[in-house]
Amino acid sequence: MTPELTVLALAGLLQAAQYVAFALPANLELGTRYTSGPRDRAPERPLSTVTGRLQRALNNHFEALILFTLAVVVVTLGDQSTPVTRTAAWAYLAARVLYIPAYAFGWQPWRSAIWAAGFFATVTMLVAALL
């Protein structure tokens, strides 16, 4: 397995951990009657600030993971793994790990800078695969 695929697998595990980190407090705050139901209506009470941020961080990682997965597939199937793509993959994962507390605790402007680091690491992988 390429290092980039290893990082992709770890990013998938991070996504699962993020889901649990959001779902546990959401179930406590909204109640399982709501969270296990069809959710046809908005909840009776909103999520707390931190739980809402954890949900948005989770959704953001779903979006980022699409582009990162595409970059890993291009690098791997194109047999373009290099020190640059390996470093960029690890930088993506580090940024995504840091993004969770940055979003949850409202680190400004660091949350955006951390997001940008992960995004540009992914773009670096795509560009490197084309060169």
Secondary structure, 3 states (H helix, E strand, C coil): CCHHHHHHHHHHHHHHHHHHHHHHHHHHHHCHHHHCCCCCCCCCCCCCHHHHHHHHHHHHHHHHHHHHHHHHHHHHHCCCCCHHHHHHHHHHHHHHHHHHHHHHCCCCCHHHHHHHHHHHHHHHHHHHHHC
